[in-house]
Amino acid sequence: MTKTYSKPRIVREQVGLPDRSLQFKKTNEGYRVFFKVFTTILATFIVMVGIFRPERQKPLQYMEIAKYDKYIDKKEITCLAKNMYFEARNEGTAGVLGVTNVVLNRVKSDLYPNTICGVIEDAKISQWWLKEKGLKKPIKHMCQFSWYCDGKSDEIKDHYTYNQLYVLAEGLVSTNFKTLLDITDGALYYHADYVKPKWSRHFEKTVKIGRHIFYRRR
């Protein structure tokens, strides 16, 4: 009969060998502490580089700039957005930009006010309202942009479209119109294609965009 011998069971505690599970836990905890310290130092370094080396920072996009009131004039943005909405909301992107080109060209011209709101709200003021009530009320149908004094409500009804136009206006104003291409070739005037105003014969036609025909001084 063959005898079989089983290997003796060695218990680590009996021979003084280290517990590998405990050793692994200590090593893993050490890695966690090291990683936490390393990432903290790295984050601090990146922030300090950003502070003292601003030229390496990513340029602010218009949506980021819009967060800071000191960079933009919200009143100017609102005036421009409303003009886009009432003058060209159904004219597509090119139509909106064409009308905006006229506003900007007038701001740059010595013939008109030098602000966006000044150009859009340019109108013949009622002397009666100014004298009797102390209010600057435009005379009906005597404005540079017809929607401003056509006697109709200026309530925004299509809020989705207006919000899109507001974002566009915000981007243009906050970047000082640097990204705006003048697709009207310097136009200062325009009218709808279903009317033929007498003043148009005195100016040079530049382009037709949608339902609007644009003109500049000869």
C-alpha positions as CSV (number, residue, x, y, z in Angstrom):
1,M,0.0,0.0,0.0
2,T,1.5,3.3,-1.1
3,K,1.6,6.1,1.4
4,T,0.7,9.6,0.4
5,Y,2.0,12.6,2.1
6,S,0.2,15.9,2.1
7,K,2.2,19.2,2.0
8,P,2.3,20.9,5.3
9,R,0.1,24.0,5.4
10,I,2.1,27.1,6.1
11,V,0.3,29.8,7.9
12,R,2.0,33.2,7.4
13,E,1.4,34.3,10.9
14,Q,3.3,31.2,12.1
15,V,6.4,31.8,10.1
16,G,6.4,35.6,10.3
17,L,5.7,36.3,6.6
18,P,4.1,39.6,5.6
19,D,0.4,39.6,4.7
20,R,0.3,40.5,0.9
21,S,-3.2,41.9,1.1
22,L,-2.2,44.4,3.7
23,Q,0.9,45.3,1.7
24,F,-1.2,45.9,-1.4
25,K,-3.7,48.1,0.4
26,K,-0.8,50.3,1.8
27,T,0.8,50.6,-1.7
28,N,-2.5,51.5,-3.3
29,E,-3.2,54.2,-0.7
30,G,0.2,55.6,-1.3
31,Y,-0.4,55.9,-5.0
32,R,-3.7,57.7,-4.3
33,V,-2.0,60.2,-2.1
34,F,0.8,60.8,-4.6
35,F,-1.6,61.2,-7.5
36,K,-3.7,63.7,-5.5
37,V,-0.6,65.8,-4.6
38,F,0.7,65.6,-8.1
39,T,-2.6,66.8,-9.7
40,T,-2.9,69.6,-7.2
41,I,0.6,70.9,-8.0
42,L,0.0,70.6,-11.7
43,A,-3.3,72.5,-11.5
44,T,-1.6,75.3,-9.5
45,F,1.2,75.5,-12.1
46,I,-1.3,75.8,-15.0
47,V,-3.2,78.6,-13.2
48,M,0.0,80.5,-12.4
49,V,1.1,80.2,-16.1
50,G,-2.2,81.5,-17.2
51,I,-2.0,84.5,-14.9
52,F,1.6,85.5,-15.8
53,R,1.5,84.4,-19.4
54,P,-1.8,85.8,-20.7
55,E,-0.7,85.6,-24.3
56,R,-1.0,81.8,-24.1
57,Q,-4.6,81.9,-23.1
58,K,-7.3,81.0,-25.6
59,P,-8.9,84.2,-27.0
60,L,-12.4,84.8,-25.7
61,Q,-15.2,83.9,-28.1
62,Y,-18.2,86.2,-28.2
63,M,-20.4,83.9,-26.0
64,E,-17.7,84.1,-23.4
65,I,-17.2,87.8,-23.7
66,A,-20.9,88.4,-23.3
67,K,-20.6,87.2,-19.7
68,Y,-18.8,90.4,-18.8
69,D,-20.8,93.6,-18.8
70,K,-17.8,95.8,-19.2
71,Y,-17.1,94.4,-22.7
72,I,-20.5,95.1,-24.2
73,D,-23.3,97.7,-24.2
74,K,-26.5,95.8,-23.8
75,K,-28.6,98.7,-24.9
76,E,-26.8,98.7,-28.2
77,I,-27.3,95.0,-28.6
78,T,-31.0,95.3,-27.9
79,C,-31.4,98.1,-30.5
80,L,-29.6,96.1,-33.1
81,A,-31.4,92.9,-32.4
82,K,-34.8,94.6,-32.6
83,N,-33.9,96.2,-35.9
84,M,-32.8,92.8,-37.3
85,Y,-36.1,91.4,-36.1
86,F,-38.5,94.0,-37.4
87,E,-36.6,94.8,-40.6
88,A,-35.4,91.4,-41.8
89,R,-36.5,88.5,-39.7
90,N,-38.0,86.8,-42.8
91,E,-35.1,87.7,-45.2
92,G,-32.7,85.0,-44.1
93,T,-29.2,85.4,-42.8
94,A,-27.9,87.5,-45.8
95,G,-30.9,89.8,-45.5
96,V,-30.3,90.3,-41.8
97,L,-26.6,91.0,-42.4
98,G,-27.4,93.4,-45.2
99,V,-29.6,95.6,-43.0
100,T,-27.0,95.4,-40.2
101,N,-24.4,96.6,-42.7
102,V,-26.4,99.7,-43.4
103,V,-26.7,100.4,-39.6
104,L,-22.9,100.0,-39.2
105,N,-22.1,102.1,-42.3
106,R,-24.3,104.9,-40.9
107,V,-22.5,104.7,-37.6
108,K,-19.2,105.3,-39.4
109,S,-20.7,108.1,-41.5
110,D,-20.5,111.8,-40.6
111,L,-24.1,112.1,-41.8
112,Y,-25.7,110.1,-39.1
113,P,-25.4,109.5,-35.3
114,N,-22.3,107.6,-34.2
115,T,-24.1,104.9,-32.1
116,I,-26.2,101.9,-33.1
117,C,-29.2,103.1,-31.1
118,G,-28.7,106.7,-32.4
119,V,-28.9,105.5,-36.0
120,I,-31.8,103.1,-35.5
121,E,-33.9,105.6,-33.5
122,D,-33.0,108.5,-35.8
123,A,-36.3,110.3,-36.5
124,K,-38.1,113.7,-36.7
125,I,-39.2,114.5,-33.2
126,S,-42.7,115.9,-32.5
127,Q,-42.2,119.4,-31.1
128,W,-45.6,119.4,-29.4
129,W,-44.7,116.3,-27.3
130,L,-41.3,117.7,-26.5
131,K,-42.7,121.1,-25.4
132,E,-45.9,120.0,-23.6
133,K,-44.8,116.7,-22.2
134,G,-41.0,116.8,-22.2
135,L,-40.9,113.6,-24.2
136,K,-39.0,112.8,-27.5
137,K,-41.8,111.2,-29.5
138,P,-41.1,110.5,-33.2
139,I,-43.6,111.7,-35.8
140,K,-45.4,108.8,-37.4
141,H,-43.7,107.5,-40.6
142,M,-40.9,110.0,-40.2
143,C,-38.2,107.6,-39.0
144,Q,-35.1,106.2,-40.8
145,F,-36.3,102.7,-40.0
146,S,-40.0,102.4,-40.5
147,W,-40.8,99.9,-37.7
148,Y,-39.7,102.5,-35.1
149,C,-42.6,104.8,-35.7
150,D,-45.1,103.1,-37.9
151,G,-47.8,103.2,-35.2
152,K,-47.7,99.4,-34.8
153,S,-46.9,97.5,-31.7
154,D,-43.2,96.7,-31.1
155,E,-44.0,93.6,-29.0
156,I,-41.8,90.6,-29.8
157,K,-44.0,87.7,-30.7
158,D,-41.6,85.2,-32.2
159,H,-39.2,84.8,-29.3
160,Y,-37.3,81.9,-30.8
161,T,-36.3,84.0,-33.8
162,Y,-35.6,87.1,-31.7
163,N,-33.3,85.1,-29.3
164,Q,-31.3,83.9,-32.3
165,L,-31.0,87.4,-33.6
166,Y,-30.0,88.7,-30.2
167,V,-27.2,86.2,-30.0
168,L,-26.0,87.3,-33.4
169,A,-26.2,91.0,-32.4
170,E,-24.4,90.3,-29.2
171,G,-21.5,88.6,-31.1
172,L,-21.2,91.5,-33.5
173,V,-21.2,94.2,-30.9
174,S,-18.9,92.5,-28.5
175,T,-16.3,92.0,-31.3
176,N,-16.8,95.5,-32.6
177,F,-18.1,94.1,-35.9
178,K,-14.6,92.8,-36.8
179,T,-16.2,89.6,-38.2
180,L,-18.8,91.4,-40.3
181,L,-18.3,91.5,-44.0
182,D,-20.0,94.4,-45.8
183,I,-22.1,92.5,-48.4
184,T,-23.8,95.7,-49.5
185,D,-20.6,97.5,-50.7
186,G,-21.0,100.5,-48.5
187,A,-24.7,101.0,-48.7
188,L,-26.3,103.7,-46.5
189,Y,-29.9,103.2,-47.8
190,Y,-32.3,100.4,-48.8
191,H,-36.0,99.9,-49.5
192,A,-38.3,97.0,-50.2
193,D,-38.6,95.9,-53.9
194,Y,-42.3,96.5,-54.0
195,V,-41.9,100.3,-53.6
196,K,-40.1,102.9,-55.7
197,P,-39.2,105.9,-53.5
198,K,-38.2,109.1,-55.3
199,W,-35.0,109.4,-53.3
200,S,-33.6,106.2,-54.8
201,R,-32.9,107.8,-58.2
202,H,-30.2,110.0,-56.6
203,F,-28.1,107.1,-55.3
204,E,-26.2,104.2,-56.8
205,K,-27.7,100.8,-56.5
206,T,-25.2,98.2,-55.1
207,V,-27.1,95.0,-54.6
208,K,-30.4,93.3,-54.0
209,I,-30.7,90.9,-51.1
210,G,-34.0,89.1,-50.6
211,R,-36.7,91.8,-50.9
212,H,-34.4,94.7,-50.2
213,I,-32.5,96.9,-52.7
214,F,-29.4,98.7,-51.4
215,Y,-27.9,102.0,-52.4
216,R,-24.9,104.1,-51.6
217,R,-24.0,107.7,-52.3
218,R,-22.5,108.4,-55.8
